Amino acid sequence: EGQRPSPRAVAVRACGRGRAPNMSLSTSKGRKSSRRSGGGGVDRRSPDQDAVRCEMGEAASRRRARTGGGAARRAERSAHRVETARFIERNIPLFEVLDEAALETIEANAETVLQEVGVNFAANPAALDRWREAGADVQGERVRIPRGLARELCAHAPSRFTQLARNPEKSVEIGGDTMVCAPVYGPPFVRSATGGRRYATMEDFRNFVKLGYMSKWLHHSGGTVCEPTDIPVNKRHLDMLLAHMTLSDKPFMGGVTEPSRAADCVAMAEILFGAETVQANTVMTSLVNVNSPLTFDDVMMGVLEVYARNNQACIVSPFVVGGAMSPVSVAGTLTQVLAEVMAGVAYAQLVRKGAPVIFGTFVTSIDMNSGAPTFGTPEASQILYGAGQLARRLGLPFRSGGGLCGSKLPDAQAAYETANTLNAALLGGVNFMLHSCGWLEGGLVASFEKFVMDADQLGALHKMAAGVPTDLKAQAMDAIREVGPGGHYLGCAHTQEHFKSAFWRSDLLDYKPFETWDEEGARDTQALAAARVESLLARYEAPPLDPGVAEALGDFVAARKAEMPDAFS
């Protein structure tokens, strides 16, 4: 049998890195994970703890070998096939709201902000050390970045990357002319036609993941589609990621509420994909919000450090409410957004050169009478268009938009505001659209009915993005000659050949005559959506997953939960 290697050697070998990961993983039940050190906001683990995590990965590999993939292949043959559209590839021009002079002015002003005003990296000595070594002026927690340095560092990030899905047919490309649609993210409440508005549960979360898997036009499973408030805060990331990995085969996002939880997500991804695949490819895209204005807190940066170090993508996204967290003017807000994004993306490159990063922009305005955020407004669209131009000039993928609205119900207000933002996202060059479906009440609520309403409308974006074909068949000259003056096209050969695919058709909305609609119960769109939710969930079948991998994931989640006491804050 030979001599057993040291725990440190096992950890390094199994994880395939020059040094073992430094996220906390206790080996005894009920032991609390260590506090983040001052050195970068990252938990430290003992060699024995590293060995435990990596030995679990080895166990997963042994299960794969034991099953030989036979069970997975049998499951694949018998599985119910669910159609998923390929990510959008635009064949239409983008709308550009800023001219060259305006873009140059905003870029120059952003450089001035970084050099003269600076940004704060709070409670993160390791980040300050990295910036100091890179040539920045560091005074306390304030980092002033010399003109040109941030842009130079940003150039190392890829302009386009592939995020792998466990089903290779559903992997997505993020950047260039593409657009990837992901669902709502973060609401603590859910709303349904039968249950009303209430706190979200883990069962709600699983149902949203199932709906996402069943939605043809949704490319990505997302992340925190709702906050399962019945699960302890320090453990819910495990249940959420397990749901994405087992109930869907689309790409997914990782947890971001604490660095050690991000490390758990990396560990689970290694079980699902294999450690070497994770280190060589992007298998998670995760959201890292900037604490606007101009502040990067230790939790978010600790999470970014974990993902960047492991080659996983982060969306560096200023969270801006115009008039409260940024200037009231569009140009002023764009200046601040660009400065914040450049600082965050540049920092990711200091952690690992070439780490994939997305230029994020979440912008809403504020109602100056009530103080409530507003959505679907002209100013928000102008900022989205302008930020898209700035992202393309920086050579980075762009995240913005979504099915955003302030309405309390999936009603006309919700539809108008959502349509405004979805169309702006398509025409503004968004590459990763979070909140594509399900968003309600300013992001406080994930609505089941609005989820399927929005997911249906994403099909219209696919059709619009394809552009207008002008080949011989599209020119339809034979049809015009066949029908001639005074005829009709219903029975002509061209119509018979193309009628099934000529026009996009909703799978949800009602196109029936009044009499038929009335006889069927005179249902409005919300009632139709409720019926579709029920139908999709009734037809859901889980995508096949190797039983050995599923067992290893379950074991990892159980072990991590067992070693931590519940915490709800």
C-alpha positions in Angstrom: 0.0 0.0 0.0 2.9 2.4 0.5 3.4 5.3 2.9 0.4 7.7 3.1 1.4 11.2 1.9 0.9 14.2 4.2 -2.4 16.0 4.2 -0.9 19.0 2.5 0.5 16.9 -0.3 -2.9 15.2 -0.8 -4.6 18.6 -1.0 -2.1 20.1 -3.5 -2.1 17.0 -5.7 -5.9 16.5 -5.7 -6.7 20.1 -6.4 -4.1 20.4 -9.1 -2.6 23.7 -7.9 0.7 24.9 -6.8 -0.8 25.6 -3.4 -3.9 24.4 -1.6 -7.0 26.6 -1.6 -7.3 28.8 1.5 -11.0 28.6 2.2 -12.3 27.4 5.6 -13.5 23.8 5.8 -13.8 22.5 9.3 -13.4 18.8 9.9 -15.4 18.5 13.1 -19.2 18.8 13.4 -20.3 22.1 14.8 -16.9 23.8 14.5 -17.2 27.4 13.3 -15.1 28.4 10.2 -12.4 30.9 10.9 -12.9 34.6 10.5 -11.5 36.1 7.3 -8.0 37.3 7.9 -6.9 40.9 7.2 -4.9 39.5 4.2 -7.5 39.9 1.5 -10.7 38.8 3.2 -10.1 35.1 2.7 -10.5 32.3 5.2 -7.5 30.2 6.1 -7.7 26.4 6.4 -5.4 23.9 8.0 -3.7 21.2 5.9 -6.0 18.6 7.3 -9.0 20.7 6.2 -7.6 21.0 2.7 -7.1 17.2 2.6 -10.7 16.6 3.6 -12.1 18.7 0.8 -9.8 17.3 -1.8 -10.3 13.7 -0.6 -14.0 14.3 -1.2 -13.2 15.2 -4.8 -11.1 12.0 -5.1 -14.1 10.1 -3.8 -16.3 11.6 -6.5 -13.7 10.5 -9.1 -13.8 6.9 -7.7 -17.6 6.9 -8.0 -17.4 8.1 -11.6 -15.0 5.2 -12.3 -17.2 2.7 -10.4 -20.3 3.6 -12.4 -18.4 3.7 -15.6 -20.9 6.2 -16.9 -23.3 3.4 -17.8 -26.1 4.6 -15.5 -25.7 8.1 -16.9 -25.9 6.8 -20.5 -29.1 4.8 -19.7 -30.6 7.8 -18.1 -29.7 9.9 -21.1 -31.4 7.5 -23.5 -34.7 7.6 -21.5 -34.6 11.3 -20.6 -37.3 13.7 -21.7 -35.8 16.2 -24.2 -36.2 19.8 -23.4 -35.5 22.3 -26.2 -33.2 25.2 -25.4 -32.5 27.9 -27.9 -28.9 28.8 -28.6 -27.7 32.0 -27.1 -28.5 35.1 -29.2 -26.1 36.2 -31.8 -27.0 39.6 -33.1 -27.3 40.3 -36.8 -28.6 43.8 -36.3 -26.8 47.2 -35.7 -26.5 48.5 -32.2 -27.9 51.8 -31.0 -25.2 54.3 -29.9 -26.4 57.3 -28.0 -23.0 59.0 -27.5 -20.8 60.5 -30.2 -17.0 60.2 -30.2 -16.5 63.5 -28.4 -18.8 62.5 -25.6 -17.2 59.1 -25.2 -13.7 60.7 -25.0 -14.9 63.2 -22.4 -16.4 60.5 -20.2 -13.3 58.3 -20.5 -11.0 61.2 -19.6 -13.2 62.2 -16.6 -13.2 58.6 -15.3 -9.4 58.5 -15.4 -9.4 61.8 -13.5 -11.7 60.3 -10.9 -9.4 57.3 -10.4 -6.3 59.4 -10.1 -7.5 62.4 -8.1 -10.6 61.1 -6.1 -9.6 57.4 -5.9 -11.6 54.4 -4.7 -11.8 52.7 -1.3 -10.8 49.1 -0.8 -12.3 48.6 2.7 -10.9 46.2 5.3 -8.7 44.5 2.7 -4.9 44.9 3.4 -4.0 42.4 0.7 -5.8 44.4 -1.9 -4.0 47.5 -0.8 -0.7 45.7 -1.1 -1.5 44.5 -4.6 -2.4 48.1 -5.7 0.7 49.5 -4.0 2.9 47.0 -5.9 1.1 47.8 -9.2 2.0 51.5 -8.8 -1.0 53.1 -7.2 -0.9 55.7 -4.5 -2.4 54.1 -1.4 -3.2 56.2 1.6 -5.2 54.4 4.3 -8.0 52.5 2.4 -8.0 55.1 -0.4 -6.4 53.9 -3.7 -5.6 56.5 -6.3 -4.8 54.9 -9.6 -2.5 56.7 -12.0 -4.0 57.7 -15.3 -3.9 54.8 -17.8 -3.0 52.0 -15.3 -6.5 50.6 -14.8 -7.2 50.6 -18.5 -3.8 48.8 -19.1 -4.7 46.1 -16.6 -8.2 45.7 -18.1 -6.7 44.8 -21.4 -5.6 41.5 -20.0 -9.2 40.4 -19.5 -10.7 38.4 -22.4 -13.2 40.2 -24.7 -15.2 37.0 -25.1 -15.3 33.7 -23.2 -17.2 30.4 -23.1 -19.0 29.3 -19.9 -19.4 25.6 -19.9 -22.6 23.9 -19.0 -22.7 20.3 -17.8 -24.7 19.6 -21.0 -22.2 20.7 -23.6 -25.0 21.7 -26.0 -26.0 24.4 -23.5 -22.7 26.0 -23.0 -22.8 29.8 -23.8 -20.5 32.4 -25.2 -20.4 35.7 -23.5 -19.0 38.7 -25.4 -18.9 40.1 -29.0 -22.3 40.0 -30.7 -23.8 37.4 -28.3 -26.5 37.9 -25.7 -27.1 35.3 -22.9 -30.3 35.5 -20.9 -30.4 34.6 -17.2 -33.3 34.8 -14.7 -34.1 37.2 -11.9 -31.6 37.4 -9.0 -31.9 38.1 -5.3 -35.5 38.7 -4.3 -36.4 37.7 -0.7 -40.1 37.4 -1.6 -42.1 35.4 -4.2 -45.5 36.0 -5.6 -47.9 33.6 -7.3 -51.5 33.8 -8.3 -52.5 31.3 -5.7 -50.2 32.1 -2.8 -49.9 35.9 -3.1 -46.8 37.7 -1.8 -44.7 35.8 0.8 -41.2 35.0 1.9 -39.4 32.7 -0.5 -38.5 29.1 0.5 -36.2 26.5 -0.9 -39.1 24.8 -2.6 -39.8 28.0 -4.4 -36.2 28.2 -5.4 -36.3 24.6 -6.8 -39.4 25.4 -8.8 -37.8 28.5 -10.3 -34.8 26.4 -11.4 -37.2 23.9 -12.9 -39.1 26.6 -14.8 -35.8 28.0 -16.1 -34.7 24.6 -17.3 -38.0 24.2 -19.1 -37.9 27.7 -20.7 -36.8 27.5 -24.3 -35.5 31.0 -24.7 -33.6 31.2 -21.4 -30.0 30.2 -21.8 -28.7 30.3 -18.2 -30.0 28.9 -14.9 -28.8 32.0 -13.0 -27.9 32.2 -9.3 -30.0 33.3 -6.4 -33.4 33.3 -8.3 -34.9 33.9 -4.9 -33.6 33.9 -1.3 -34.7 30.7 0.4 -35.4 32.3 3.8 -36.2 28.9 5.4 -32.5 27.9 5.0 -29.8 29.4 7.3 -27.9 32.1 5.6 -24.5 30.4 6.0 -25.8 27.2 4.4 -28.3 28.2 1.7 -25.6 28.7 -1.0 -25.0 24.9 -0.8 -28.7 24.0 -1.4 -29.0 26.6 -4.1 -26.0 25.5 -6.1 -27.0 21.9 -5.6 -30.4 22.7 -7.1 -28.8 24.4 -10.1 -26.4 21.5 -10.7 -29.0 18.7 -10.3 -32.3 20.1 -11.5 -31.0 21.8 -14.6 -28.2 21.2 -17.1 -27.8 24.9 -18.1 -24.9 27.1 -16.9 -25.2 28.7 -13.5 -23.8 31.3 -11.1 -21.9 30.9 -7.9 -22.5 32.2 -4.4 -21.2 35.7 -3.4 -22.3 36.3 0.2 -18.9 35.4 1.8 -15.5 34.3 0.4 -15.6 30.8 2.0 -19.0 30.2 0.4 -17.5 31.1 -3.0 -14.8 28.5 -2.2 -17.6 25.9 -1.5 -19.0 26.7 -5.0 -15.6 26.2 -6.6 -15.3 22.8 -4.7 -18.8 21.7 -5.9 -17.9 22.7 -9.5 -14.8 20.6 -9.3 -16.9 17.6 -8.3 -19.3 18.3 -11.1 -16.8 19.1 -13.9 -13.5 17.9 -12.5 -10.8 20.0 -11.0 -8.7 20.3 -14.1 -11.7 21.4 -16.2 -12.5 24.1 -13.7 -9.0 25.5 -13.6 -8.8 25.5 -17.4 -12.3 26.8 -18.2 -15.0 29.1 -16.9 -17.9 27.1 -15.4 -19.4 29.8 -13.2 -20.2 33.5 -13.8 -20.9 35.3 -10.5 -22.2 38.8 -9.6 -19.9 41.1 -7.6 -21.5 44.4 -6.8 -19.6 47.6 -6.2 -20.7 49.5 -3.1 -21.3 52.7 -5.0 -20.1 55.3 -4.9 -16.4 54.2 -5.4 -16.2 51.6 -2.6 -15.1 48.0 -2.8 -15.9 46.1 0.4 -13.9 43.2 1.7 -16.7 40.6 1.2 -17.3 41.3 -2.4 -13.6 41.6 -3.2 -12.9 38.5 -1.2 -15.4 36.7 -3.4 -13.8 38.1 -6.5 -10.4 37.0 -5.3 -11.7 33.4 -4.9 -13.3 33.2 -8.3 -10.5 35.1 -10.2 -7.9 32.9 -8.7 -9.8 29.8 -9.9 -10.4 31.2 -13.4 -14.1 31.8 -12.9 -15.9 34.8 -14.3 -17.2 37.8 -12.2 -19.5 40.5 -13.2 -18.1 43.7 -11.7 -21.3 45.7 -11.4 -21.8 49.2 -9.9 -25.1 49.2 -8.1 -26.3 52.7 -8.9 -29.5 54.5 -8.1 -29.2 57.8 -10.0 -29.5 60.8 -7.7 -28.7 58.8 -4.6 -25.6 56.7 -5.4 -24.5 58.6 -8.5 -25.0 62.1 -10.0 -28.4 62.8 -11.4 -27.0 63.4 -14.9 -26.4 60.6 -17.4 -22.9 61.7 -18.3 -21.9 62.0 -14.6 -23.3 58.6 -13.8 -21.5 57.0 -16.8 -18.2 58.6 -15.6 -18.6 57.1 -12.1 -19.7 53.7 -13.5 -16.7 53.5 -15.8 -14.3 54.5 -13.0 -15.8 51.8 -10.7 -15.7 49.1 -13.4 -12.2 49.8 -14.5 -11.0 49.6 -10.9 -12.8 46.4 -10.2 -11.8 44.7 -13.4 -8.2 45.8 -13.0 -8.1 44.4 -9.5 -9.3 41.0 -10.8 -6.3 41.1 -13.2 -3.9 41.8 -10.3 -5.3 38.6 -8.7 -4.9 36.5 -11.8 -4.0 37.9 -15.2 -6.4 36.9 -17.8 -9.3 36.2 -15.4 -12.6 36.5 -17.2 -14.6 39.6 -16.1 -17.8 41.3 -17.3 -18.4 45.1 -17.4 -21.6 45.3 -15.3 -24.0 48.2 -15.0 -27.2 48.1 -12.9 -28.7 51.5 -13.0 -32.0 52.9 -11.9 -33.2 56.4 -11.2 -35.0 57.6 -8.2 -38.5 59.1 -7.7 -37.7 62.4 -6.1 -41.1 62.6 -4.4 -41.1 59.1 -2.7 -37.5 58.1 -2.9 -38.4 54.8 -4.5 -36.4 53.4 -7.4 -37.9 53.6 -10.9 -37.4 51.3 -13.8 -38.0 51.4 -17.6 -37.2 55.1 -17.7 -35.6 57.0 -20.6 -32.6 57.9 -18.4 -31.9 54.3 -17.5 -32.0 53.3 -21.1 -29.6 56.2 -22.0 -27.2 55.0 -19.4 -27.4 51.4 -20.6 -26.7 52.5 -24.2 -23.8 54.6 -23.1 -22.3 52.0 -20.8 -22.5 49.5 -23.7 -20.4 51.8 -25.9 -17.9 52.3 -23.1 -17.6 48.5 -22.5 -17.0 47.8 -26.2 -14.3 50.4 -26.3 -12.7 48.8 -23.2 -12.9 45.4 -25.0 -15.0 43.7 -22.3 -18.3 41.8 -22.3 -21.2 43.8 -21.1 -23.9 43.1 -18.5 -27.0 45.2 -18.0 -30.8 45.3 -18.6 -33.3 42.7 -17.7 -37.1 42.5 -17.2 -37.0 45.3 -14.7 -40.1 47.0 -13.4 -41.4 48.7 -10.3 -44.9 47.3 -10.4 -46.3 45.2 -7.5 -48.2 42.9 -9.9 -47.5 41.4 -13.4 -49.7 44.1 -14.9 -49.6 46.7 -17.6 -47.0 48.8 -15.7 -44.8 45.7 -15.4 -45.2 45.0 -19.1 -44.4 48.5 -20.3 -41.3 48.9 -18.0 -40.0 45.5 -18.8 -40.4 45.9 -22.5 -38.5 49.2 -22.4 -35.6 47.6 -20.7 -35.5 44.3 -22.7 -35.4 46.2 -26.0 -32.8 48.6 -24.7 -30.7 45.6 -23.7 -30.9 44.0 -27.1 -30.1 47.2 -29.0 -27.5 48.4 -26.4 -25.2 45.4 -26.9 -25.8 43.6 -23.6 -23.9 40.3 -23.6 -25.2 38.9 -20.3 -28.7 39.9 -19.2 -29.4 39.0 -15.6 -33.0 39.5 -14.4 -34.3 38.5 -17.9 -37.5 37.0 -16.4 -39.4 37.0 -13.1 -38.5 40.4 -11.7 -41.2 42.3 -9.9 -41.6 45.1 -7.3 -38.1 46.7 -7.9 -36.4 43.4 -7.4 -38.0 42.6 -4.0 -40.2 39.9 -5.5 -39.7 36.9 -7.9 -43.0 36.2 -9.6 -43.9 32.8 -11.0 -46.4 34.3 -13.5 -44.1 37.1 -14.6 -41.2 34.5 -15.0 -43.1 32.7 -17.7 -44.4 35.9 -19.2 -40.9 37.3 -19.6 -39.4 34.0 -20.7 -41.9 33.9 -23.5 -41.1 37.4 -24.6 -37.4 36.5 -24.8 -38.4 34.6 -27.9 -39.2 37.9 -29.6 -35.7 39.2 -28.8 -34.2 36.1 -30.6 -36.3 36.8 -33.7 -35.5 40.5 -33.7 -31.8 39.9 -33.2 -31.7 37.6 -36.2 -32.1 40.6 -38.5 -33.9 40.6 -41.9 -32.8 38.0 -44.4 -32.6 39.1 -48.0 -31.8 35.8 -49.8 -33.7 34.6 -52.8 -36.4 32.9 -50.7 -36.8 35.9 -48.5 -37.2 38.2 -51.5 -40.3 36.1 -52.4 -40.4 37.2 -56.1 -41.9 33.8 -57.1 -44.8 34.4 -54.7 -45.4 37.9 -56.0 -45.5 36.6 -59.5 -47.7 33.7 -58.6 -50.3 35.7 -56.8 -50.4 38.8 -59.0 -52.8 41.7 -58.6 -55.9 41.1 -56.5 -55.0 37.6 -55.3 -54.0 36.4 -51.8 -51.0 34.6 -50.5 -52.5 32.1 -48.2 -52.4 29.2 -50.6 -49.3 30.1 -52.7 -46.3 27.8 -52.7 -44.0 30.2 -50.9 -46.5 30.6 -48.0 -47.0 26.8 -47.8 -43.3 26.3 -47.6 -42.6 28.9 -44.9 -45.7 29.6 -42.9 -44.6 27.5 -39.9 -41.5 29.6 -39.3 -42.3 32.9 -41.0 -43.7 34.7 -37.9 -42.6 34.4 -34.2 -45.5 33.2 -32.2 -46.0 33.4 -28.4 -46.5 30.2 -26.5 -48.4 32.1 -23.8 -50.4 35.0 -25.2 -54.0 34.7 -26.5 -54.6 35.2 -30.2 -58.1 33.6 -30.3 -61.3 35.4 -31.4 -63.3 37.0 -28.7 -66.0 34.3 -28.7 -63.5 31.5 -28.2 -61.6 33.5 -25.5 -64.9 34.2 -23.7 -66.0 30.6 -23.8 -62.7 29.5 -22.4 -63.1 31.7 -19.3 -62.0 35.1 -20.5 -58.6 34.6 -18.9 -56.2 37.6 -18.7 -52.4 37.2 -19.2 -51.8 36.5 -15.5 -54.3 33.6 -15.6 -52.7 32.2 -18.7 -49.3 32.5 -17.1 -50.5 30.7 -13.9 -51.8 27.8 -16.0 -48.4 27.7 -17.9 -46.5 27.6 -14.6 -48.6 24.6 -13.5 -48.2 22.9 -16.8 -44.4 23.3 -17.0 -43.9 22.1 -13.4 -46.2 19.1 -14.0 -44.2 18.1 -17.1 -40.7 18.6 -15.6 -38.3 15.8 -15.6 -34.8 16.2 -14.2 -31.9 16.1 -16.7 -29.7 13.0 -16.4 -26.7 13.2 -14.1 -24.1 10.5 -13.3 -25.3 8.9 -10.0 -21.7 8.9 -8.6 -21.4 12.7 -9.2 -24.9 13.3 -7.7 -23.9 11.3 -4.6 -20.6 13.1 -4.2 -22.3 16.5 -4.4 -24.9 15.4 -1.8 -22.1 14.2 0.4 -20.2 17.5 0.1 -23.2 19.5 1.0 -24.1 17.3 4.0 -20.5 17.5 5.3 -20.3 21.2 5.0 -23.6 21.7 6.7 -22.8 19.4 9.5 -19.7 21.3 10.5 -21.4 24.7 10.9 -24.1 25.8 13.3 -27.0 27.5 11.7 -26.7 31.3 11.2 -29.5 33.6 10.0 -27.5 36.7 9.7 
